[in-house]
Each structure stands twice: as structure tokens, then as C-alpha cells.
Amino acid sequence: MGCAKDGGCPSDYIAIATAILSILALFARATLPFLLYKIPTRKASGLWLLIIQTFASVTFLLSMVMSVNLLKFKRKHTWQSCYIWAVWVEGPLGFGLLMSCRIVQAFQLYHLFVKRRLPPIKSCILLPMILLPWIGASASIHIRKPINSRCHMRSQWVIPIICLHALYIVALVGITRAIRHIEFRFREFKDLLLGIIMSSTCIGIWIAAYILNEVHEDTPTVQVISRFFLLVTASILILSFFSISTSQPLLSQMSLRKRDAQEFETMGRALGIPDSGLLLPRTMAKEMDINEPLDKLLLNKRFRHSFMAFADSCLAGESVHFYDEVHELSKIHVDDSVRRVYMARHIIEKYIISGAEMEVNISHRTRQEILGTLDLAHPILFDHAISELMQLMKTSYF
């Protein structure tokens, strides 16, 4: 079997076709909710983690194609080097990056819903820190040059590489175990757990195929079968391990299936807060006295929405929108900490963090008090911000 050594067997092309279909499905899963529901992109960690996961998935599959002789080509150029594809692209930029993104997301869930505070380390800092073992291992391999012309390592390197893969799985399982008691409103834990179960099965098969491919280099049949399973299981892995709902919880309520399709214009409605986003019937509407203070008038939903429309027309409606969503938060019972954390995180990402979609004009001290809170479910978390914005609205509009 000449193709066992040089590549280009029929099974190789079947594996490549599977990988291409997986990439297409991956892009569809990642982009369709944004295209169908026209969701605004925010400067939040969830969006760029989504992009990085997609990039890592593509590079992981591409590294498989380039490093295990699936395609029939000779390595004449530097960019075809085994150390580029089998070491750096497959490791830090592929499997390692994909796993690190999921660990970051699990870490965020742990701090939000177990510790009930914002993660102490930003994702842009935590992700490179988690990747450091992969980078160190890749640098060590690159320096010692244990790979031959067919991108196979010496047998003594196989066990350390497999242990590195297993380390990241164990870390993810450990963090997921710590949040298993949380009753999530959306599908975060279910998706994370399902991803771990399916990916662990795929990784088990992938590791077995990897060991066979490395150790039995001179057995043509083993080479053909093992590299087929390497790419196919990697394709299944990225689809089973990739989930939007962990980073974008509101999107998990927006099913792509027509029979389940629902519109959730606000986080309050997605969380099931009573009367969220709806004006009260006229029979229930309270009589308003326009001479009352603004803070009293804003308690009336009909006035609040009219005032919000006026403020939006002046291109300065973020304060009223913020007040409205904090008012929605106040409807959630104090003991319902999970829903309060969901709503509080949504408000912080939309109005409080620097560069937010509708960043409100509050003092630096108040902003830092909110971002550094030890309890996201605290009933007076946004009180100081409301007080400051109330004074601002009175000055601006009255």
C-alpha cells in the first residue's frame, strides 16, 4: 500500500470530506443565530471566546490534514514543516487553545454562580496562562527535534504528550464538578457536561489512534486506519465540544428550529420575570401626577417607557434603559440567586464595563464598586449607580 506512506488513500479523502463538513457545520452553528436574530455584538469576553474557539477548531483539523500524510505531497517548503503543523498548530493553536477556551468558560461559570462574583482574572489574561504548558511543551519539542520526516515522534515522547492532553481534560472535569449543584436557567451545565462526555469518548479513540499512528510507523494497514480515525474523531470532537450557550446564554433560548422559535427582546423576558417588557393593561395602570418627583414617576411603567422613547430620540437613553433593567432585577426574589446573577451580569456587560454597548455615565468609584462586588445577587448592587443617574436625568431633562 504505497498510499499508506505517501498519503492519498480513499479512506484519507473520506476523512478529509468529513473534516470539511464539520467545519461548515461549525461556521453555521456559530453564525446563524447572529444572522437570523440580528443580535448586536458586544465588547464582552463571550464573543471573542466564540471566535477563538472557531479558529482553534479549524486549525486543529487543518493540522491533522497537514501532519499525518493524508494528502499526497512532498515537504519541500518551510511552511510544510512538521514542527509547524504537528507541534505548534496542532498543540497551542489547535487542541490546546480549544480546551483552554472551554476551561476559561467553566472558570467563569464557577465564579459567577458559585462565588457569585465576577471572575478575578480577565479572560484575555487567563487564556494565555492556561496555554503556557502547551507553549512550553511545543518549544521543548522544537528545540530537541524528535520528529522524523513523516511527522512521527520517538516513542519516549508519546506518553508525555498524551499526559498533557489528559491534564486539560481533568482540569475541565474538575471545574465542571464544582458547579454541578447549580440549577442553571439556561443550558450552560448541560451543554458543558454533554461536551465533556462526548469529547472524552472522542479523545479516548483519538489518543488510541494517535499512539498507533506514532508507534506502528512501519505497518501500512495500521497507518491508514489510525490516521482515518485521527481526523474523523477530531471532526466529531470539535462539533460535540463546541457550544454557544456557555458564552451567550440568551442565544440558547433562540432555537433555530421553527417549532421552538421564540423572541426574547430582553434578558428579563428570557429569565421569565413577570410583566417583563410588557406594558400593563389600562385597567391596571395607575394615575400619574406629573408634578411628582422623577424617581416616583419612573415607577410607573407607562411613564417609564414613554420617557425612554423620548430619551432615545435625544440619543441619550442609556440611563433610562439602565433604570428599567435594574427595575426588572428588583422583581426577582432575593433568594433566587441564580436568576439575579444572570440579570446582574447582563446589566454589567451592557451598561457598566468600559466600552459597553450602552455604557452609563457614572463615577469611577461607583463603577469599581459594582465590578468588584463580592455578591452579584446583592439587592442593593446598583443603588449608588441609580442615585447618580437619577440626578443626571433630572439635570438633563428637567
C-alpha positions in Angstrom: 0.0 0.0 0.0 2.0 2.9 -1.3 -0.6 5.4 -0.2 0.0 4.3 3.4 3.3 6.1 3.3 2.7 8.9 0.8 -1.0 9.6 1.5 -3.9 9.8 -0.8 -5.8 6.6 0.1 -9.6 6.5 -0.5 -10.1 6.5 3.3 -8.0 9.6 3.6 -10.2 11.6 1.3 -13.3 10.3 3.1 -11.8 11.6 6.4 -10.9 15.0 4.7 -14.5 15.3 3.4 -15.8 14.6 7.0 -13.5 17.4 8.3 -14.8 19.9 5.7 -18.4 19.1 6.5 -17.6 19.6 10.2 -16.0 23.0 9.5 -19.1 24.0 7.5 -21.4 22.9 10.3 -19.2 24.7 12.8 -19.4 28.0 11.0 -23.2 27.6 10.5 -23.7 26.9 14.3 -21.6 29.9 15.2 -23.0 32.5 12.8 -26.7 31.6 12.1 -28.1 32.8 15.4 -26.4 36.2 14.9 -27.6 36.5 11.3 -31.2 35.3 12.0 -31.8 37.3 15.1 -29.5 40.3 14.3 -28.0 40.3 17.8 -25.7 43.2 18.5 -22.1 42.3 19.1 -20.8 43.5 22.4 -17.3 44.0 23.7 -17.6 41.0 26.0 -15.4 38.0 26.6 -18.1 35.6 25.3 -17.9 36.9 21.7 -14.2 36.7 21.3 -14.0 33.4 23.1 -16.5 32.1 20.5 -14.3 33.4 17.7 -11.2 31.9 19.2 -12.9 28.5 19.7 -13.9 28.5 16.0 -10.3 29.4 15.0 -8.9 26.7 17.2 -11.3 24.1 15.8 -10.3 24.9 12.2 -6.5 24.9 13.0 -6.9 21.6 14.9 -8.4 19.8 11.9 -6.1 21.5 9.4 -3.1 20.4 11.4 -4.3 16.8 11.2 -4.5 17.0 7.4 -1.1 18.5 7.1 0.8 16.4 9.6 -0.3 12.7 9.2 0.2 12.2 5.4 -3.5 12.4 4.4 -2.6 14.4 1.3 -0.1 13.2 -1.2 2.6 15.9 -1.3 6.3 16.3 -0.6 7.5 18.6 2.1 9.7 20.9 0.1 8.9 24.3 1.8 9.4 25.6 5.2 5.7 26.2 5.8 5.1 22.5 5.3 7.4 21.7 8.2 6.2 19.0 10.7 7.3 21.3 13.6 4.8 24.0 12.3 1.8 21.7 11.8 2.3 18.7 14.2 3.7 20.8 17.1 2.6 24.4 17.1 -0.6 24.4 15.0 -1.9 21.1 16.5 -0.9 22.0 20.0 -1.0 25.6 21.3 -3.1 26.8 18.3 -5.4 23.8 18.0 -6.3 21.3 20.7 -4.7 23.3 23.5 -6.4 26.5 22.5 -9.8 24.8 22.1 -9.5 23.2 25.5 -8.3 26.4 27.1 -11.3 28.3 25.9 -13.6 25.7 27.5 -11.7 25.8 30.7 -12.0 29.6 30.8 -15.7 29.4 30.2 -16.1 26.8 33.0 -13.9 29.1 35.3 -16.3 32.0 34.5 -19.4 29.9 35.4 -17.7 28.8 38.6 -17.0 32.4 39.8 -20.4 33.8 38.6 -22.7 31.2 40.1 -20.7 29.5 42.9 -18.6 32.5 44.2 -21.3 34.9 42.9 -18.8 37.5 41.8 -17.1 38.5 38.5 -14.0 36.4 37.7 -10.9 37.9 39.3 -8.8 37.4 36.2 -9.9 38.7 32.8 -10.3 36.1 30.1 -7.7 37.8 27.9 -5.1 37.2 30.7 -6.4 33.8 31.9 -6.4 32.2 28.4 -2.6 32.7 27.7 -1.8 31.5 31.3 -3.7 28.2 30.7 -1.9 27.8 27.4 1.5 28.1 28.9 2.1 24.3 29.4 1.3 23.8 25.7 3.6 26.5 24.6 6.4 25.2 26.9 5.9 21.6 25.6 5.9 22.8 22.0 9.1 24.9 22.5 10.8 21.9 24.1 9.9 19.6 21.2 11.0 22.2 18.7 14.4 22.6 20.4 15.1 18.8 20.8 13.9 17.9 17.3 12.5 14.4 18.0 10.2 14.3 14.9 11.2 12.5 11.7 10.4 13.4 8.1 6.9 11.7 8.3 6.0 13.8 11.4 6.3 10.9 13.8 7.8 11.3 17.3 10.1 9.0 19.1 8.2 6.6 21.4 9.6 8.2 24.6 7.8 11.4 23.7 4.4 9.8 23.1 3.5 9.3 26.8 4.3 13.0 27.9 2.2 14.3 25.0 -0.8 12.1 25.9 -0.5 13.1 29.6 -0.6 16.8 28.5 -3.9 16.1 26.6 -5.3 14.3 29.6 -4.3 17.1 32.0 -6.6 19.6 30.3 -9.5 17.1 30.3 -9.0 16.5 34.0 -8.9 20.3 34.7 -12.2 20.8 32.8 -13.9 17.9 34.6 -12.7 19.3 37.9 -14.2 22.7 37.4 -17.4 21.3 35.9 -17.8 19.0 39.0 -17.6 22.1 41.2 -20.7 23.7 39.5 -22.8 20.6 39.2 -25.2 21.7 42.0 -26.1 25.0 40.4 -29.6 25.0 38.8 -28.8 27.0 35.7 -31.6 28.8 34.0 -30.3 28.1 30.5 -28.3 25.1 29.2 -24.8 26.0 30.4 -24.1 23.0 32.6 -26.0 20.5 30.3 -24.0 21.6 27.3 -20.7 21.6 29.2 -21.4 18.2 30.6 -22.5 16.8 27.3 -19.5 18.2 25.6 -17.2 16.6 28.2 -18.8 13.2 27.9 -18.8 13.2 24.1 -15.4 14.7 23.8 -13.9 12.4 26.4 -15.1 9.4 24.3 -13.7 11.0 21.1 -10.4 11.9 22.8 -10.1 8.3 24.0 -10.4 7.0 20.4 -8.2 9.8 19.2 -5.5 9.0 21.7 -5.6 5.3 20.8 -5.3 6.2 17.1 -2.5 8.7 17.8 -0.5 6.1 19.7 -1.0 3.5 17.0 0.0 6.1 14.3 3.2 7.0 16.2 4.3 3.6 17.3 3.4 1.4 14.3 5.0 3.6 11.7 6.1 0.7 9.5 2.7 -1.1 9.5 0.8 0.2 6.4 -2.7 -1.0 7.4 -2.3 0.5 10.9 -1.2 3.8 9.4 -4.2 4.1 7.1 -6.7 3.1 9.7 -5.2 5.2 12.5 -4.9 8.4 10.6 -8.5 8.0 9.3 -9.7 7.8 12.9 -7.5 10.7 13.9 -9.2 13.1 11.6 -12.8 11.7 11.9 -12.7 11.7 15.7 -11.2 15.2 15.7 -14.1 16.3 13.4 -16.7 14.8 15.8 -14.8 16.3 18.8 -15.0 19.9 17.7 -18.7 19.6 17.0 -19.6 17.9 20.2 -17.3 20.2 22.2 -18.4 23.4 20.6 -21.4 25.2 22.2 -22.6 28.8 22.1 -24.8 28.7 25.1 -22.0 28.8 27.7 -20.7 32.1 26.4 -24.0 33.5 25.0 -26.8 32.3 27.4 -29.5 34.4 25.8 -28.9 32.7 22.4 -29.6 29.3 23.9 -33.2 30.4 24.2 -33.3 31.3 20.5 -33.8 27.9 18.8 -33.0 27.5 15.1 -35.9 25.1 14.9 -39.1 26.8 13.7 -41.3 24.9 16.1 -39.4 26.2 19.1 -38.6 29.6 17.8 -39.2 32.4 20.4 -38.4 36.1 20.5 -36.8 37.4 23.6 -36.2 41.1 23.3 -34.8 41.5 26.8 -33.0 39.4 29.3 -35.9 39.9 31.7 -38.3 38.1 29.4 -35.7 35.3 28.8 -35.5 34.9 32.5 -39.3 34.8 32.9 -39.6 37.9 35.0 -43.3 38.8 35.4 -44.6 41.5 33.1 -41.0 42.0 31.7 -41.0 44.1 28.6 -44.8 44.4 28.6 -47.0 47.5 29.3 -49.6 46.9 31.9 -53.3 46.8 30.8 -55.1 50.1 31.0 -57.2 48.9 33.8 -54.2 48.2 35.9 -52.3 51.4 35.0 -52.0 53.9 37.9 -53.0 57.5 37.5 -49.9 59.7 37.2 -49.3 63.1 38.7 -46.7 64.9 36.5 -45.7 67.1 39.5 -44.3 64.1 41.4 -40.5 63.6 41.6 -38.9 61.8 38.7 -38.0 58.8 40.9 -41.7 58.3 41.7 -42.8 58.8 38.1 -40.3 56.2 36.8 -42.0 53.6 38.9 -45.0 53.8 36.6 -44.3 51.5 33.7 -46.2 53.5 31.1 -44.4 56.7 32.0 -41.0 54.9 32.1 -41.4 53.6 28.5 -42.7 56.9 27.2 -39.7 58.7 28.9 -37.4 56.0 27.5 -38.6 56.7 24.0 -38.1 60.5 24.5 -34.6 59.9 25.8 -33.8 57.6 22.9 -34.9 60.3 20.5 -32.3 62.6 22.2 -29.6 59.9 21.7 -29.2 59.7 25.5 -31.5 56.9 26.6 -28.9 54.6 28.2 -29.7 55.9 31.7 -33.4 55.2 31.4 -32.7 51.7 29.9 -30.4 51.0 32.8 -33.0 52.1 35.3 -35.6 49.9 33.5 -33.4 46.8 33.6 -32.5 47.3 37.3 -36.2 47.7 38.0 -36.7 44.3 36.3 -33.9 42.9 38.5 -35.7 44.1 41.6 -38.7 41.8 40.7 -36.6 38.7 41.2 -36.8 37.3 44.7 -33.7 37.8 46.8 -33.5 34.0 47.4 -33.4 33.3 43.6 -29.7 34.0 43.4 -29.2 32.2 40.0 -31.6 34.4 38.1 -30.3 37.5 39.9 -26.8 36.7 38.9 -27.9 36.2 35.3 -29.6 39.6 35.3 -26.8 41.4 37.1 -24.2 40.0 34.7 -26.3 41.1 31.8 -26.6 44.6 33.2 -22.9 44.9 33.9 -21.9 43.7 30.4 -24.4 46.1 28.8 -24.1 49.2 30.9 -21.2 49.1 33.4 -18.0 47.8 31.9 -15.9 50.3 29.9 -16.7 50.3 26.2 -20.1 48.6 26.9 -22.9 48.7 24.3 -24.8 51.3 26.3 -22.2 52.5 28.9 -23.8 54.8 31.5 -22.2 57.9 32.9 -21.4 57.0 36.5 -18.4 57.8 38.7 -15.3 55.7 38.6 -15.7 54.8 42.2 -19.3 53.5 41.7 -18.3 51.6 38.6 -15.4 49.9 40.5 -17.7 49.1 43.5 -20.0 47.2 41.1 -17.3 45.4 39.2 -15.5 44.4 42.4 -18.7 43.3 44.3 -18.4 40.1 46.4 -22.1 39.3 45.7 -23.7 39.7 42.3 -27.1 38.8 43.8 -27.0 41.6 46.4 -30.3 43.6 46.4 -28.6 47.0 46.5 -25.8 46.3 44.0 -26.9 49.1 41.6 -28.4 51.5 44.1 -25.5 54.0 44.0 -25.4 54.0 40.2 -29.2 54.6 40.1 -28.8 57.6 42.5 -26.1 59.2 40.4 -28.1 58.6 37.1 -31.3 60.0 38.7 -29.5 63.2 39.4 -28.1 63.3 35.9 -31.5 62.7 34.4 -33.1 65.5 36.5 -30.4 67.8 35.3 -30.6 66.9 31.7 -34.3 66.5 31.1 -35.9 68.8 33.7 
